[in-house]
Amino acid sequence: MAAQDVLGQTARLASSSALLQVLFRVVTFGLNAFTLRYLSRELIGVVNVRLTLLYSTVVFLAREAFRRACLSGSAKRNWTKTINLLWLTVPLGVFWSLILGLVWLHLLEVPDPSVVPHYQAGVVAFGLSAIIELLGEPFWVLAQAHLFVRLKVIAESLSVVSKCILTVTLVILYPQGGLYIFSLAQLLYASVLVMCYVIYFVMFLGSPEATKKSFPVARVKALLPSFVEDETFVNWKEARLTWSFFKQSFLKQILTEGERYVMTFLNVLNFGDQGVYDIVNNLGSLVARFIFLPIEESFYVFFAKVLERGKTVKDQKQDDVAMAASVLELLLKLVLLIGLTITVFGYAYSQLALDIYGGSVLSSGTGPDLLRCYSLYVLFLAVNGVTECFTSALMCKEEVDRYNFVMLALSFIFLCISYFLTHWYGSVGFILANCFNMGIRIAHSTHYIHLYFRESTHRPLTGLLPSPALLLVYILSAVVTAFSEVLFCCDKGWMARLIHISTGSLCLAATLVTMFCTETKLIHFVRSQ
């Protein structure tokens, strides 16, 4: 497939994924606002922090390394061996579910049954849902490698909507159900997701459309583990790369979910405070997750397909290098401007957003400071997602192994900083520690990118430099909206709030107009792709 075709399909995949993330976050956003009025903060804290951490840890450790390794390189490969390798995620998931389930049940503090009933059932259900989801991993990777955009949209949309409907129904009809409510909803989510992929491939394989596309798998039976006579069970090159990524994924999970591990294992916040932190975290990441994560996932596939892992820039096709450098520069500019916009306007509108969303429960206390700090953290998330996406797609096995040592040191430092900053600044300390963590990771990735393109004429890191005029407008907008918050927000009535909102709208309009006038190359890229 030509690089230009891959770029077009990758952009469509990123756009569709972004729309999916909008759906997921809006549903979570509404669900939290709804459940706050029916359930306790403690229950929400246990579900959204402790049990979700169990689920995400099992799934991440069992499949992340396999996804990275099996999506590298061309879609033309020995898919029998790749599928065999991907099925190993299931026993690995069972292993992690059992080990971590015992830790969650017997080593961690058990919530008060009168406040959070059915904790043990919740642990079992969330661990089981992780195993169920891993049953669909070979189907997911096959679909992702061949850029099946519509399948991903339908499968993940149906699973999220099903989970939401069941949760709302049970909360209204059976509010005393405690963790049974969220356990059943999580099991339904995983089951619907897997069934969508299975049903699609059952109908697709052997169809005229599959034949027309020369799809590498001809029968449904080929999607199951199988031995080939006189051949190894798996591709050992992929297996070794998977092991390297596994060591990295273990550390990356600690860095990604570090604050939740500190909350869960060190008890620095009670379950109620964890609930407030998670709600603010979901609100703060609403834009970050639905834009940055799809870009990272989709363009990882693009860079892995266009450039060959482990080769220097001189050994690659120069047309592909030029395209990759151009796309990387524009992606960096895109996420930088989105991050700057959120940082600038998020500072002055955090308290108002929380007051409208959850009332005084969220807008008083540390809530507004949490969201302000998160607005800054979004900027770090934005840049790190794209830079790490590029480096992960290009690093050879030896470079991945070396990076693992960097991640190991960074994990230890991050956990120590999180612990101390939380003692000094409360829950705000978690976000400050995350900013430090992302800053170090960005420095490593940008150094790699600089060295990679050093022997070429391309300088994609210039994407991190916005135009001076746009930077000036951002600074003026930050000053004006900050003064507006002091004068009009948030206890002076709805008319004052409307004035504050209008002020921000005018500043945002001025920022967007300046962006359209100064960043013409980026605007053309977004419109065309």
ZAMARGU-4260 file (C-alpha; in steps of 0.2 Angstrom, whole numbers, plus 5000, padded with zeros to 4 digits):
<rodrens>
0) 5000/5000/5000 | 5007/5017/4995 | 5012/5029/5009 | 4999/5042/5004 | 4985/5029/5005
5) 4991/5023/5022 | 4991/5042/5027 | 4973/5044/5021 | 4967/5028/5029 | 4976/5032/5045
10) 4969/5049/5046 | 4951/5042/5044 | 4955/5029/5058 | 4961/5043/5069 | 4945/5054/5066
15) 4934/5039/5069 | 4943/5035/5085 | 4942/5053/5090 | 4923/5052/5088 | 4923/5036/5098
20) 4932/5044/5112 | 4920/5059/5112 | 4906/5046/5114 | 4915/5037/5128 | 4920/5053/5138
25) 4903/5061/5136 | 4895/5045/5142 | 4907/5044/5157 | 4904/5063/5160 | 4885/5061/5160
30) 4886/5045/5170 | 4897/5053/5184 | 4885/5068/5185 | 4870/5056/5186 | 4878/5043/5199
35) 4883/5058/5210 | 4865/5061/5213 | 4861/5043/5218 | 4877/5034/5224 | 4890/5039/5237
40) 4907/5047/5233 | 4915/5032/5241 | 4906/5019/5230 | 4911/5030/5214 | 4929/5030/5221
45) 4930/5011/5223 | 4923/5008/5206 | 4933/5022/5196 | 4949/5020/5205 | 4952/5003/5213
50) 4942/4991/5202 | 4945/5000/5186 | 4964/5000/5190 | 4963/4981/5192 | 4954/4979/5175
55) 4966/4991/5166 | 4981/4984/5174 | 4977/4966/5168 | 4972/4971/5151 | 4987/4982/5148
60) 5000/4970/5155 | 4992/4956/5145 | 4990/4964/5128 | 5000/4980/5126 | 5016/4972/5121
65) 5008/4961/5109 | 4999/4975/5100 | 5015/4985/5098 | 5024/4970/5091 | 5011/4963/5080
70) 5006/4980/5072 | 5024/4984/5067 | 5029/4982/5049 | 5018/4977/5034 | 5001/4969/5035
75) 5009/4956/5024 | 5016/4943/5035 | 5013/4925/5041 | 4997/4929/5050 | 4995/4911/5056
80) 5010/4914/5068 | 5005/4931/5072 | 4988/4925/5077 | 4996/4911/5088 | 5006/4924/5097
85) 4991/4935/5100 | 4981/4920/5108 | 4995/4920/5122 | 4987/4936/5128 | 4972/4925/5136
90) 4983/4914/5147 | 4993/4929/5152 | 4977/4938/5156 | 4971/4924/5167 | 4988/4924/5176
95) 4987/4942/5180 | 4969/4942/5185 | 4972/4928/5197 | 4988/4936/5205 | 4981/4954/5205
100) 4964/4948/5211 | 4972/4940/5226 | 4981/4956/5230 | 4965/4966/5228 | 4955/4955/5239
105) 4968/4951/5253 | 4982/4964/5254 | 4973/4980/5251 | 4961/4989/5262 | 4943/4982/5261
110) 4930/4996/5260 | 4917/4997/5273 | 4903/4984/5268 | 4889/4996/5274 | 4896/5010/5262
115) 4902/5000/5248 | 4894/4983/5248 | 4899/4967/5237 | 4917/4972/5236 | 4923/4954/5233
120) 4910/4951/5219 | 4917/4967/5211 | 4935/4961/5211 | 4930/4945/5203 | 4919/4953/5190
125) 4931/4966/5184 | 4945/4953/5183 | 4934/4941/5173 | 4929/4955/5161 | 4947/4958/5157
130) 4949/4940/5152 | 4933/4941/5141 | 4940/4956/5132 | 4957/4948/5129 | 4947/4934/5119
135) 4944/4947/5105 | 4963/4952/5104 | 4967/4943/5088 | 4952/4950/5080 | 4956/4968/5086
140) 4974/4967/5079 | 4969/4960/5063 | 4956/4973/5060 | 4968/4987/5066 | 4982/4981/5054
145) 4970/4982/5039 | 4962/4998/5045 | 4944/4992/5047 | 4938/5009/5053 | 4919/5005/5053
150) 4921/4989/5063 | 4930/4998/5077 | 4917/5012/5078 | 4902/5000/5078 | 4910/4988/5091
155) 4916/5000/5103 | 4900/5011/5102 | 4888/4997/5105 | 4898/4991/5120 | 4899/5008/5128
160) 4881/5012/5125 | 4875/4995/5132 | 4886/4997/5147 | 4878/5014/5150 | 4860/5009/5148
165) 4862/4994/5160 | 4871/5005/5173 | 4858/5019/5173 | 4844/5006/5173 | 4851/4997/5188
170) 4855/5013/5197 | 4837/5019/5196 | 4829/5002/5200 | 4841/4994/5212 | 4852/5008/5220
175) 4856/4997/5235 | 4865/4985/5223 | 4882/4993/5226 | 4896/4985/5216 | 4884/4972/5208
180) 4878/4986/5197 | 4895/4991/5190 | 4901/4973/5189 | 4886/4967/5178 | 4889/4983/5167
185) 4907/4979/5165 | 4904/4961/5160 | 4891/4967/5147 | 4904/4979/5140 | 4917/4966/5137
190) 4905/4953/5130 | 4897/4965/5118 | 4914/4971/5112 | 4921/4954/5109 | 4905/4947/5100
195) 4905/4962/5088 | 4922/4958/5082 | 4918/4939/5081 | 4902/4941/5072 | 4910/4953/5059
200) 4924/4941/5055 | 4912/4926/5054 | 4902/4936/5041 | 4917/4944/5032 | 4929/4929/5030
205) 4925/4920/5014 | 4914/4934/5007 | 4917/4942/4990 | 4923/4958/4998 | 4937/4948/5007
210) 4941/4939/4991 | 4942/4956/4982 | 4953/4963/4995 | 4965/4948/4995 | 4962/4946/5014
215) 4976/4935/5021 | 4964/4925/5032 | 4952/4914/5022 | 4942/4905/5036 | 4936/4908/5053
220) 4945/4892/5059 | 4962/4901/5054 | 4958/4914/5068 | 4961/4900/5081 | 4978/4894/5087
225) 4985/4881/5075 | 5001/4871/5072 | 5009/4871/5055 | 5020/4856/5052 | 5039/4859/5051
230) 5036/4877/5057 | 5038/4886/5073 | 5022/4890/5083 | 5025/4908/5083 | 5037/4921/5074
235) 5051/4922/5085 | 5056/4939/5079 | 5039/4945/5084 | 5040/4936/5100 | 5057/4944/5105
240) 5050/4961/5101 | 5035/4957/5111 | 5046/4953/5126 | 5055/4969/5124 | 5039/4979/5123
245) 5032/4969/5138 | 5046/4975/5150 | 5043/4992/5144 | 5024/4991/5145 | 5025/4985/5163
250) 5035/5002/5167 | 5023/5012/5156 | 5008/5006/5165 | 5016/5012/5182 | 5019/5029/5174
255) 5002/5030/5166 | 4992/5025/5181 | 5005/5030/5194 | 4993/5041/5205 | 4980/5027/5206
260) 4993/5014/5212 | 4999/5027/5225 | 4981/5029/5230 | 4977/5011/5230 | 4993/5004/5239
265) 4998/5018/5250 | 4981/5025/5256 | 4986/5043/5254 | 4967/5048/5250 | 4951/5040/5257
270) 4939/5033/5245 | 4928/5049/5245 | 4943/5060/5240 | 4948/5047/5227 | 4930/5048/5220
275) 4932/5067/5218 | 4949/5066/5211 | 4943/5053/5198 | 4928/5064/5193 | 4939/5079/5191
280) 4952/5068/5182 | 4938/5062/5170 | 4932/5080/5167 | 4950/5086/5164 | 4954/5072/5152
285) 4938/5074/5142 | 4947/5083/5127 | 4964/5075/5130 | 4958/5057/5128 | 4946/5059/5114
290) 4959/5068/5103 | 4976/5063/5108 | 4974/5045/5111 | 4966/5041/5094 | 4980/5051/5086
295) 4993/5041/5095 | 4986/5024/5091 | 4982/5028/5073 | 4998/5037/5068 | 5008/5023/5077
300) 5001/5012/5063 | 5006/5025/5050 | 5024/5027/5055 | 5026/5008/5058 | 5020/5005/5040
305) 5029/5019/5031 | 5046/5018/5040 | 5055/5002/5043 | 5059/4998/5062 | 5078/4999/5066
310) 5084/5007/5050 | 5093/5024/5049 | 5085/5038/5040 | 5098/5036/5026 | 5092/5018/5023
315) 5074/5022/5021 | 5065/5027/5005 | 5067/5046/5005 | 5050/5049/4999 | 5043/5040/5014
320) 5055/5049/5025 | 5049/5066/5019 | 5031/5061/5021 | 5034/5055/5039 | 5044/5070/5044
325) 5030/5082/5037 | 5016/5072/5045 | 5026/5072/5062 | 5029/5091/5061 | 5011/5094/5058
330) 5005/5082/5071 | 5016/5090/5084 | 5009/5107/5079 | 4991/5101/5080 | 4992/5094/5097
335) 5003/5108/5104 | 4990/5121/5099 | 4976/5110/5106 | 4986/5108/5122 | 4990/5127/5123
340) 4971/5131/5121 | 4966/5120/5135 | 4979/5126/5146 | 4976/5144/5143 | 4957/5143/5145
345) 4956/5129/5157 | 4964/5139/5170 | 4951/5153/5171 | 4936/5142/5168 | 4939/5127/5180
350) 4929/5133/5194 | 4914/5137/5184 | 4915/5121/5175 | 4915/5111/5191 | 4901/5122/5199
355) 4890/5119/5184 | 4894/5100/5183 | 4893/5095/5201 | 4888/5110/5212 | 4898/5114/5228
360) 4903/5096/5230 | 4916/5098/5217 | 4918/5117/5215 | 4923/5120/5233 | 4939/5113/5241
365) 4953/5107/5230 | 4942/5103/5215 | 4946/5119/5205 | 4965/5118/5209 | 4965/5100/5203
370) 4957/5105/5186 | 4968/5120/5184 | 4983/5109/5186 | 4976/5096/5175 | 4974/5109/5161
375) 4993/5111/5161 | 4995/5092/5162 | 4985/5091/5146 | 4999/5101/5137 | 5012/5088/5142
380) 5000/5074/5137 | 4998/5081/5120 | 5016/5082/5115 | 5021/5066/5124 | 5008/5056/5114
385) 5014/5060/5097 | 5033/5060/5101 | 5032/5043/5110 | 5021/5036/5096 | 5035/5040/5083
390) 5049/5033/5094 | 5039/5017/5098 | 5036/5014/5080 | 5054/5016/5075 | 5065/5010/5089
395) 5074/4993/5086 | 5074/4979/5099 | 5090/4985/5107 | 5084/5003/5108 | 5068/4997/5116
400) 5078/4987/5129 | 5089/5003/5133 | 5073/5013/5135 | 5066/5001/5147 | 5081/5005/5159
405) 5076/5024/5157 | 5058/5019/5161 | 5063/5009/5176 | 5072/5023/5184 | 5058/5035/5179
410) 5045/5024/5187 | 5054/5024/5204 | 5057/5043/5204 | 5039/5046/5199 | 5032/5035/5213
415) 5043/5044/5226 | 5038/5061/5219 | 5020/5056/5219 | 5021/5050/5237 | 5029/5066/5244
420) 5020/5079/5233 | 5003/5071/5239 | 5008/5073/5257 | 5013/5091/5254 | 4999/5097/5242
425) 4986/5083/5243 | 4978/5077/5227 | 4986/5091/5217 | 5003/5083/5220 | 4998/5068/5209
430) 4995/5080/5194 | 5012/5089/5197 | 5021/5072/5198 | 5013/5067/5181 | 5019/5084/5173
435) 5036/5080/5179 | 5035/5062/5172 | 5028/5068/5155 | 5042/5081/5154 | 5056/5068/5156
440) 5048/5057/5143 | 5045/5071/5131 | 5064/5076/5133 | 5069/5058/5129 | 5058/5056/5114
445) 5062/5073/5106 | 5081/5069/5108 | 5078/5052/5099 | 5068/5062/5085 | 5082/5075/5084
450) 5096/5061/5082 | 5085/5051/5070 | 5083/5066/5057 | 5100/5074/5061 | 5107/5066/5045
455) 5093/5072/5034 | 5086/5090/5029 | 5070/5087/5038 | 5067/5095/5055 | 5050/5090/5061
460) 5053/5096/5079 | 5050/5114/5072 | 5031/5109/5074 | 5034/5113/5093 | 5036/5131/5089
465) 5020/5141/5087 | 5020/5158/5077 | 5025/5173/5088 | 5008/5181/5084 | 4998/5166/5090
470) 5009/5165/5105 | 5005/5183/5109 | 4986/5181/5107 | 4987/5166/5119 | 4996/5176/5133
475) 4984/5191/5131 | 4969/5178/5132 | 4976/5171/5148 | 4978/5188/5156 | 4960/5194/5151
480) 4951/5178/5156 | 4960/5177/5173 | 4955/5195/5177 | 4937/5190/5171 | 4937/5176/5183
485) 4942/5187/5198 | 4928/5200/5193 | 4914/5189/5188 | 4916/5171/5194 | 4908/5161/5202
490) 4897/5168/5217 | 4890/5184/5209 | 4875/5177/5200 | 4871/5170/5183 | 4873/5187/5174
495) 4891/5188/5180 | 4894/5171/5174 | 4887/5174/5157 | 4899/5189/5156 | 4914/5178/5161
500) 4908/5165/5148 | 4906/5179/5134 | 4924/5186/5138 | 4931/5168/5136 | 4921/5166/5120
505) 4928/5182/5112 | 4946/5177/5117 | 4944/5160/5110 | 4937/5167/5094 | 4952/5179/5092
510) 4964/5164/5095 | 4956/5153/5082 | 4956/5167/5069 | 4974/5170/5072 | 4977/5152/5071
515) 4969/5151/5054 | 4979/5166/5048 | 4996/5160/5054 | 4996/5141/5053 | 4990/5139/5035
520) 5000/5123/5032 | 4992/5115/5047 | 4974/5120/5042 | 4977/5113/5025 | 4983/5096/5033
525) 4968/5095/5044 | 4956/5099/5030 | 4964/5087/5018 | 4966/5072/5029
</rodrens>
